[in-house]
Amino acid sequence: MEQLSLRFSGAILTSLFVALILSLIPLPEPFSIWQPEWVALAVIHWGILFPKTSSYIVVFITGLLIDSLSGTLLGQHSLGLVVVLYITLSLNRRLSAKTLMQQVFIILFAIGSYLAINYFMLNISHSKPKDWYYWAPLLSSIVAWPIAHRLLSMLHTSPRGL
Amino acid sequence: MLLSNPTQNNTLKFLVFAALAIFLITQDFKKQVPIINTALAIITYPIKYMVDLPFTMTHMGQEFFMEHQQLSKKNEELEKIIAIYAARDQNYRSISAQNKRLQKLLNISNIKQNRYTTSNILTIETNRAKQVVTIDKGSDDQLFDGQVALAGNGIYGQIINTSAKQSIVVQLSDTNHTIPVYNQRTGDSALAVGTGQTNEVELTNTDHRRVHINDLYLSSADGEIFPRDFLVAKVKEKRYDEDINSQIPIILATTATDYNRARELLLIWQVKNSEITTTE
């Protein structure tokens, strides 16, 4: 699977950093609830295409940074992202996601769990989200996936047929 | 043999890191990892600053390219306001002198006076369940947990976390936030609880029959956290919850601060009269 190579070392770290910044930029009011989970999308991308290079440590630390930036419980997003990576790696080994539908299936499952974990943790820290639109990023992440996927693919050599 | 199996290796790693994360969560829940929190806050400060930079730049750019005519007009307006305030200030000074005399007569001290500083908002929370913002001043500027932040003439919120160069402020509309208030018209006290919606609080613990639409609620100094008489919210609607079929309405109010617009905050120190030495 891993015949691809990164265009430069540190490409994964760079992309995660950019995703982190993207998720911090506030969107105008009616769109703000649709902010896609950029970091989780990046983790899924690297999990699918570079399963051996994907590192739990990097994902864990990225999660800690998100927690510090958003004032959530320390480790909350780390747990979420570690679960995202685990789901991506396990599912990808079974169905080696080449088609869009398979990828969407992985996203649905991984980001769904990610949001569910955050939901649970927010409940614990007594800032329970009230509305259905807490789950809006699940939909917007799927919509944003092809763009994120294409952009991230610029950071490595493309495989034939993808 | 066990480690060479990629599936088991993956699961093992996952379990180790998941356990580590859960351990951290429990420790942070008990507030036992302030060192890690502070270290992370220092690392993430440049990131927040970077994200805020475009906004600051456009703001600065707008001011720079504002036309001369506009500027002088604005200047004129501001000078007018200053003149009005100066006149009011005179009035206040004589009143405060009178107050002090009366206090001496009555042997009261402990009247609270306030000291202020300004601060900019760096980032707005992306997490939709929490209404918090980060500001660009911290414990280096003597900010402290629980300190009150104002925007314009209304209360904005309260600091919940300070580190050296930045602090996190929770807005009045956060579901975790409650502020004691009183009705300006009737004097009835109430609690303004955040609803999680932007610019909205719910008024509880008050007699709903005596609340009218458009009543103003000001902060009461109950609990000694918030300063007295700052505007908090204006009653917007009384709604009966159909699900519960309740006879008691939910009273919703719009906050005095427009959280979509506020970019600068005033932070307030309440100083006891006897302690005042210098004011900024």
Interface residues (C-beta under 8 A of the other chain):
Chain A: L20 I21 S23 L24 I25 P26 E29 S32 I33 Q35 Y56 I57 V59 F60 G63 L64 L65 D67 S68 L69 S70 G71 T72 L73 L74 G75 Q76 S78 L79 V82 V83 L85 Y86 L89 S90 R93 M121 L122 I124 S125 H126 S127 K128 P129 K130 Y133 Y134
Chain B: P6 T7 N10 T11 K13 F14 V16 F17 A18 L20 A21 I22 F23 L24 I25 Q27 D28 F29 V33 I36 N37 L40 A41 I43 T44 I47 K48 M50 V51 T123 I124 E125 T126 N127 R128 A129 K130 V132 T134 I160 N161 I168 D174 T175 N176 T195 G196 T198 N260
